Amino acid sequence: MKVSVLWSMGPRSTEHVELELPEGATVESALTALAQSTSNPPWGEGLPTDTPLNWSVWGRAVSLDTRLRPGDRLATTRALRVDPKVARRERFRKQGAKTAGLFQNRRPGAKPGY
């Protein structure tokens, strides 16, 4: 069965490898095959040590003993550095209510919307 493995060593750069694995292969066996097939595995040089590296299949977190299916896309996932809700609040606070979101494109002199 074919499985895609994707990882990113930094911003705006991704690596992609197609692996041919036996039926019933697990995430752990896919990572072992990846280490043998590439000279630049995602857990090697270049990965910050303070960033935890987790794996997901089609965006859902998986453990190492999860069985893969044909056509699965195994990818690295890292913890978010900033909570998106907090970042949005900070951005809104910095920009002000009159210059953000729906209020940005108001015509001068227009009635206030309720």
Secondary structure, DSSP 8 states (H G I E B T S, - for coil): -EEEEEEEEETTEEEEEEEE--TT-BHHHHHHHHHHH-SS-TTSTTS-TTS--EEEETTEEE-TT-B--TT-EEEEE---SS-HHHHHHHHHHHH-GGGSGGGGG--TT-----
